Amino acid sequence: MRGIPLSDSIGKMMGCKLLLVLTLWAMSTEAFRKGAQMKKCHLSKYKSLPPQELETFKNVKDRFEDIMLLSDRKCNTKIFHRNWEVKELSVHDRVILVKEQLHLIIDVLENIRDPNLSKPLGRPLEILRHIREDLKSCVSIGLQMSFATETPGCLEASVVLNLFRLLNEDLKCAAYMEFCT
């Protein structure tokens, strides 16, 4: 999205629904050949996030749910829906899945225009960016994701409401490496 005027990139991103092409790709192939090692990949600190950081994300989620209740927003998005578990993926594919989800989540959260929600996103975005940087040392592959039409509000809702699953399930499983159960 770099190099594209902000208004154009927001419009294109927010007018789209993520079709996790990554899902099919991750289920059918491995991003790395068997036995490949991830160099300088230290994710063990994400096995359990500090309670105060999780509380920060909970506050954002609660505020967002309050805003949604007051709006006439009707969403039935399935951007993050899947009928499989992250632990079924290879260690490498788990890390790629989390990295790609983080890219989308950070892009959406950085572009939320409602000041009631965007203002408290400072610390959560800082945490998510830090996690994304740590993941970059684990994987050098990037994926192209496909998009279809989705309203900006429903895309925001899907991202915010799935933050806890990303942090408490997907990231934690990637951090446990082979020992994710």
C-alpha positions as a LaTeX table, in Angstrom:
\begin{tabular}{lrrr}
\hline
Residue & $x$ (\AA) & $y$ (\AA) & $z$ (\AA) \\
\hline
Met1 & 0.00 & 0.00 & 0.00 \\
Arg2 & 2.99 & 2.24 & 0.16 \\
Gly3 & 3.16 & 4.78 & $-2.64$ \\
Ile4 & $-0.62$ & 4.85 & $-3.05$ \\
Pro5 & $-2.38$ & 7.94 & $-1.70$ \\
Leu6 & $-3.80$ & 7.20 & 1.76 \\
Ser7 & $-7.40$ & 7.87 & 0.74 \\
Asp8 & $-7.13$ & 5.44 & $-2.22$ \\
Ser9 & $-5.48$ & 2.70 & $-0.16$ \\
Ile10 & $-8.02$ & 3.05 & 2.64 \\
Gly11 & $-10.88$ & 2.89 & 0.19 \\
Lys12 & $-9.53$ & $-0.20$ & $-1.53$ \\
Met13 & $-8.59$ & $-1.96$ & 1.68 \\
Met14 & $-11.72$ & $-1.06$ & 3.60 \\
Gly15 & $-14.01$ & $-1.87$ & 0.70 \\
Cys16 & $-12.75$ & $-5.43$ & 0.65 \\
Lys17 & $-13.28$ & $-8.67$ & 2.52 \\
Leu18 & $-10.35$ & $-10.94$ & 3.05 \\
Leu19 & $-10.67$ & $-14.36$ & 1.48 \\
Leu20 & $-7.94$ & $-16.20$ & 3.29 \\
Val21 & $-6.23$ & $-17.66$ & 0.27 \\
Leu22 & $-3.64$ & $-18.34$ & 2.89 \\
Thr23 & $-5.96$ & $-20.92$ & 4.40 \\
Leu24 & $-6.03$ & $-23.13$ & 1.34 \\
Trp25 & $-2.38$ & $-22.56$ & 0.68 \\
Ala26 & $-1.38$ & $-23.38$ & 4.25 \\
Met27 & $-3.56$ & $-26.48$ & 4.34 \\
Ser28 & $-2.20$ & $-27.92$ & 1.11 \\
Thr29 & 1.49 & $-26.98$ & 1.16 \\
Glu30 & 4.25 & $-26.00$ & 3.50 \\
Ala31 & 5.99 & $-22.67$ & 3.08 \\
Phe32 & 9.34 & $-24.28$ & 3.79 \\
Arg33 & 10.74 & $-27.67$ & 2.92 \\
Lys34 & 10.62 & $-30.30$ & 5.65 \\
Gly35 & 13.28 & $-29.79$ & 8.30 \\
Ala36 & 14.01 & $-26.16$ & 7.37 \\
Gln37 & 14.98 & $-24.13$ & 10.40 \\
Met38 & 13.72 & $-20.66$ & 11.23 \\
Lys39 & 16.74 & $-18.54$ & 12.03 \\
Lys40 & 16.66 & $-16.15$ & 15.00 \\
Cys41 & 13.02 & $-16.89$ & 15.63 \\
His42 & 12.30 & $-16.23$ & 19.28 \\
Leu43 & 8.57 & $-16.36$ & 19.83 \\
Ser44 & 8.55 & $-18.03$ & 23.24 \\
Lys45 & 7.72 & $-14.71$ & 24.92 \\
Tyr46 & 4.32 & $-14.91$ & 23.19 \\
Lys47 & 3.29 & $-18.14$ & 24.89 \\
Ser48 & 1.52 & $-15.92$ & 27.37 \\
Leu49 & 1.02 & $-12.18$ & 27.01 \\
Pro50 & 1.11 & $-10.04$ & 30.16 \\
Pro51 & $-2.35$ & $-9.53$ & 31.69 \\
Gln52 & $-2.10$ & $-5.72$ & 31.42 \\
Glu53 & $-1.52$ & $-6.01$ & 27.65 \\
Leu54 & $-4.47$ & $-8.36$ & 27.24 \\
Glu55 & $-6.56$ & $-5.92$ & 29.29 \\
Thr56 & $-5.65$ & $-3.18$ & 26.80 \\
Phe57 & $-7.03$ & $-5.28$ & 23.95 \\
Lys58 & $-10.11$ & $-6.19$ & 25.99 \\
Asn59 & $-10.86$ & $-2.50$ & 26.58 \\
Val60 & $-10.70$ & $-1.79$ & 22.84 \\
Lys61 & $-12.93$ & $-4.78$ & 22.09 \\
Asp62 & $-15.45$ & $-3.73$ & 24.77 \\
Arg63 & $-15.52$ & $-0.14$ & 23.49 \\
Phe64 & $-16.00$ & $-1.39$ & 19.94 \\
Glu65 & $-18.87$ & $-3.68$ & 20.98 \\
Asp66 & $-20.56$ & $-0.72$ & 22.70 \\
Ile67 & $-20.23$ & 1.34 & 19.52 \\
Met68 & $-21.61$ & $-1.52$ & 17.42 \\
Leu69 & $-24.65$ & $-1.88$ & 19.69 \\
Leu70 & $-25.49$ & 1.78 & 19.13 \\
Ser71 & $-25.07$ & 1.57 & 15.37 \\
Asp72 & $-27.27$ & $-0.07$ & 12.77 \\
Arg73 & $-24.35$ & $-2.16$ & 11.55 \\
Lys74 & $-25.36$ & $-5.63$ & 10.43 \\
Cys75 & $-22.41$ & $-7.85$ & 9.68 \\
Asn76 & $-22.13$ & $-11.48$ & 8.77 \\
Thr77 & $-18.49$ & $-11.54$ & 7.78 \\
Lys78 & $-16.49$ & $-14.72$ & 7.87 \\
Ile79 & $-13.07$ & $-13.28$ & 7.19 \\
Phe80 & $-11.42$ & $-15.20$ & 10.00 \\
His81 & $-13.79$ & $-18.18$ & 9.97 \\
Arg82 & $-12.15$ & $-21.56$ & 9.54 \\
Asn83 & $-13.16$ & $-25.14$ & 10.13 \\
Trp84 & $-9.69$ & $-26.28$ & 11.19 \\
Glu85 & $-7.33$ & $-25.50$ & 14.04 \\
Val86 & $-3.96$ & $-23.77$ & 13.85 \\
Lys87 & $-2.27$ & $-26.69$ & 15.58 \\
Glu88 & $-3.04$ & $-28.79$ & 12.48 \\
Leu89 & $-0.59$ & $-26.65$ & 10.47 \\
Ser90 & 3.16 & $-27.08$ & 10.35 \\
Val91 & 5.16 & $-24.81$ & 12.65 \\
His92 & 6.26 & $-22.68$ & 9.71 \\
Asp93 & 2.75 & $-22.32$ & 8.35 \\
Arg94 & 1.45 & $-21.25$ & 11.78 \\
Val95 & 3.95 & $-18.43$ & 11.85 \\
Ile96 & 3.04 & $-17.37$ & 8.30 \\
Leu97 & $-0.67$ & $-17.44$ & 9.18 \\
Val98 & $-0.14$ & $-15.20$ & 12.21 \\
Lys99 & 2.13 & $-12.83$ & 10.27 \\
Glu100 & $-0.40$ & $-12.40$ & 7.46 \\
Gln101 & $-3.31$ & $-11.95$ & 9.86 \\
Leu102 & $-1.29$ & $-9.27$ & 11.66 \\
His103 & $-0.68$ & $-7.40$ & 8.40 \\
Leu104 & $-4.41$ & $-7.19$ & 7.75 \\
Ile105 & $-5.33$ & $-6.38$ & 11.35 \\
Ile106 & $-2.74$ & $-3.61$ & 11.64 \\
Asp107 & $-3.78$ & $-2.10$ & 8.30 \\
Val108 & $-7.44$ & $-2.03$ & 9.35 \\
Leu109 & $-6.79$ & $-0.69$ & 12.86 \\
Glu110 & $-4.46$ & 2.05 & 11.59 \\
Asn111 & $-7.25$ & 3.31 & 9.35 \\
Ile112 & $-10.18$ & 3.37 & 11.77 \\
Arg113 & $-11.63$ & 6.86 & 11.59 \\
Asp114 & $-13.96$ & 6.81 & 14.61 \\
Pro115 & $-12.06$ & 8.76 & 17.33 \\
Asn116 & $-13.94$ & 6.85 & 20.04 \\
Leu117 & $-12.13$ & 3.74 & 18.89 \\
Ser118 & $-8.98$ & 5.01 & 17.17 \\
Lys119 & $-7.79$ & 6.97 & 20.21 \\
Pro120 & $-7.41$ & 3.96 & 22.55 \\
Leu121 & $-5.71$ & 1.93 & 19.80 \\
Gly122 & $-2.28$ & 3.51 & 20.39 \\
Arg123 & $-0.89$ & 0.89 & 22.79 \\
Pro124 & $-2.54$ & $-2.13$ & 21.11 \\
Leu125 & $-1.14$ & $-1.08$ & 17.73 \\
Glu126 & 2.30 & $-0.67$ & 19.27 \\
Ile127 & 2.11 & $-4.21$ & 20.67 \\
Leu128 & 0.86 & $-5.66$ & 17.36 \\
Arg129 & 3.61 & $-3.90$ & 15.39 \\
His130 & 6.22 & $-5.28$ & 17.78 \\
Ile131 & 4.86 & $-8.82$ & 17.35 \\
Arg132 & 4.89 & $-8.36$ & 13.57 \\
Glu133 & 8.55 & $-7.28$ & 13.69 \\
Asp134 & 9.43 & $-10.37$ & 15.72 \\
Leu135 & 7.63 & $-12.55$ & 13.19 \\
Lys136 & 9.63 & $-11.04$ & 10.33 \\
Ser137 & 12.75 & $-12.73$ & 11.68 \\
Cys138 & 10.91 & $-16.05$ & 11.59 \\
Val139 & 9.58 & $-16.01$ & 8.04 \\
Ser140 & 10.82 & $-14.41$ & 4.89 \\
Ile141 & 7.87 & $-15.32$ & 2.73 \\
Gly142 & 4.95 & $-13.04$ & 1.98 \\
Leu143 & 1.63 & $-13.99$ & 0.48 \\
Gln144 & $-0.82$ & $-12.26$ & $-1.75$ \\
Met145 & $-4.29$ & $-12.17$ & $-0.29$ \\
Ser146 & $-7.47$ & $-11.83$ & $-2.31$ \\
Phe147 & $-10.25$ & $-9.45$ & $-1.41$ \\
Ala148 & $-13.93$ & $-9.22$ & $-2.21$ \\
Thr149 & $-16.45$ & $-6.52$ & $-1.39$ \\
Glu150 & $-17.07$ & $-5.83$ & 2.28 \\
Thr151 & $-18.17$ & $-2.71$ & 4.10 \\
Pro152 & $-15.52$ & $-0.83$ & 6.07 \\
Gly153 & $-17.49$ & $-1.17$ & 9.29 \\
Cys154 & $-17.85$ & $-4.93$ & 8.97 \\
Leu155 & $-14.17$ & $-5.34$ & 8.13 \\
Glu156 & $-13.34$ & $-3.34$ & 11.28 \\
Ala157 & $-15.75$ & $-5.47$ & 13.32 \\
Ser158 & $-14.26$ & $-8.71$ & 12.09 \\
Val159 & $-10.72$ & $-7.55$ & 12.89 \\
Val160 & $-11.48$ & $-6.17$ & 16.35 \\
Leu161 & $-13.63$ & $-9.11$ & 17.40 \\
Asn162 & $-10.95$ & $-11.61$ & 16.32 \\
Leu163 & $-7.98$ & $-9.96$ & 18.04 \\
Phe164 & $-8.22$ & $-12.23$ & 21.07 \\
Arg165 & $-8.22$ & $-15.38$ & 18.96 \\
Leu166 & $-5.13$ & $-14.14$ & 17.16 \\
Leu167 & $-3.32$ & $-13.36$ & 20.43 \\
Asn168 & $-4.59$ & $-16.21$ & 22.62 \\
Glu169 & $-4.75$ & $-19.04$ & 20.11 \\
Asp170 & $-2.90$ & $-18.42$ & 16.85 \\
Leu171 & 0.10 & $-16.51$ & 18.21 \\
Lys172 & 0.36 & $-18.73$ & 21.28 \\
Cys173 & 0.33 & $-21.87$ & 19.11 \\
Ala174 & 3.02 & $-20.41$ & 16.84 \\
Ala175 & 5.10 & $-19.58$ & 19.93 \\
Tyr176 & 4.84 & $-23.13$ & 21.29 \\
Met177 & 6.25 & $-24.38$ & 17.97 \\
Glu178 & 6.13 & $-28.21$ & 17.83 \\
Phe179 & 4.56 & $-28.39$ & 21.27 \\
Cys180 & 1.27 & $-26.70$ & 20.38 \\
Thr181 & $-1.54$ & $-29.03$ & 21.44 \\
\hline
\end{tabular}
